Amino acid sequence: MNYVSTRGHAPVLDFEAVLLAGLASDGGLYVPEAWPTLSGDEQRALVARDYREVARAVTRPFIGDFDAERFGRLIDIASAGFAHDQVAPLRQLGPGAWLMELFHGPTLAFKDVALQLIGPLFDDVLEARGERVTIVGATSGDTGSAAIEACRDRGAVEIFILHPEGRVSEIQRLQMTTVDAANVHNIAVRGTFDDCQALLKELFADEDFRRRARLSAVNSINWVRVLAQVVYYAQAALALGGPDRPVSFCVPSGNFGNVFAGYVAKRMGLPIGRLLVATNRNDILHRFLQTGAYELGEVHATQSPSMDIQVSSNFERLLFDLLDRDGDAVAGLIGDMKTKGGFKVSPAVIARARAEFTSHAVSEAETAEAMARARRAHGITVDPHTAVGLEAAAKLAEPGEVMVTLATAHPAKFADAVEAATGERPALPPRLADLARRAEHCDVLDNDLDAVRAHILARIGRPNTLAEETSAP
Ligand SMILES: *Cc1c(COP(=O)(O)O)cnc(C)c1O
């Protein structure tokens, strides 16, 4: 299996190179050359099977000549990071209505599912190549901890995460700073999240530093993150429908990475029914599916901050398919977005998109009401992102449809919003209950490029003889 860029002008790469490359050199995103399929018999063999077994079978066609046994061992390591044996357990809410809990990972949100695999995989591949990298990232609070948990104690990786001092929630800060690992470095910047992002951009733009530190990123557009998420769609669809009955999914969406994984599962021939894209007030995806116009707007702060985005980066992967895999056409539209703030597709293309996805935008009041209703009707506490999904599913589900709503975060991660909506403050799960009493590890630095650069170089203490770039930056 080889991978091509959505913009058509980057080298064709194999699985391992795509893992290390992240973004394609033409600015595009990597996707498989063709969608592999699982036959009816292959699917039947996976019905009600263990998560690890489904993961092996679903990912196998994508890993090319990467050793399948070695990949299987990495799946086991990733799964072991979850507090629930089935990684993504299903809970029934009513006839045909299900919740898939994706928050049993170390940082209590669904991004752990992919990052817990990427961390060991990255480390394993680098070690085999005799290479080490420095990962630098900036976070407004949410993804930083998932990246740190994925990379902690990995020998081939040093990770530095910048966050704006005093501007992330207490639990977000504690989830990052209480990690006690020699290769994990938290930097609190005296500034805003935008300052952190600007610093990151400058660090990556500094050729000399990039080489000396062997800079890398585990960002949201890495193909392997999407791949890891395909597994739970397959697992749920085969558990609830077998290969013969379609199962629909309702997905709280922001960057479109999660629901795109559902689309991949459908392309593979798995029994996926409708894919519902649930957004909060930041509804660029919903507006696109309504009108065919993809137009940037302002970002609104909501109770579901992990979906407060302006551009859905993974959406480019769908565009590539919608435009018959014409990389130049994709590059043209993305160019229009940068220069004109948006683009519009033809009625034929929008019809294709609507054949794959249905959408609904949920207001702040509806989100709070959905949290309250989940308690009243089902006796369960859900986080605001999950509530957006439940509200969309309630509005869009059809009679007789089997509908799985994805629970993307644990309620304790967004305790303020949950308490405001339900009157009850959700507690952290037992393994994190003592979080506030753990020692914190963090350096506070000025919003100053020289200071941050010197800080990183001093800690990686690495001679610059490792500087040769390979084909995979
Ligand atoms: C990242 C995130 C989302 C959005 O997922 P996308 O893949 O960006 O669409 C939803 N809920 C939570 C809790 C998240 O952390």
The ligand as a MOL file (V3000), in Angstrom:
LIG
                    3D

  0  0  0     0  0            999 V3000
M  V30 BEGIN CTAB
M  V30 COUNTS 15 15 0 0 0
M  V30 BEGIN ATOM
M  V30 1 C -10.6860 16.6930 19.0680 0
M  V30 2 C -12.0280 16.4890 19.7030 0
M  V30 3 C -13.2230 16.4830 18.9400 0
M  V30 4 C -13.2360 16.7580 17.4600 0
M  V30 5 O -12.6710 15.7160 16.7000 0
M  V30 6 P -12.1860 15.9930 15.2080 0
M  V30 7 O -11.4510 14.7860 14.8060 0
M  V30 8 O -11.3050 17.2070 15.2900 0
M  V30 9 O -13.4130 16.2500 14.3880 0
M  V30 10 C -14.4190 16.2270 19.5960 0
M  V30 11 N -14.4540 16.0280 20.9230 0
M  V30 12 C -13.3380 16.0320 21.6930 0
M  V30 13 C -13.4490 15.8270 23.1540 0
M  V30 14 C -12.0870 16.2590 21.1110 0
M  V30 15 O -10.9920 16.2760 21.8950 0
M  V30 END ATOM
M  V30 BEGIN BOND
M  V30 1 1 1 2
M  V30 2 1 2 3
M  V30 3 2 2 14
M  V30 4 1 3 4
M  V30 5 2 3 10
M  V30 6 1 4 5
M  V30 7 1 5 6
M  V30 8 2 6 7
M  V30 9 1 6 8
M  V30 10 1 6 9
M  V30 11 1 10 11
M  V30 12 2 11 12
M  V30 13 1 12 13
M  V30 14 1 12 14
M  V30 15 1 14 15
M  V30 END BOND
M  V30 END CTAB
M  END
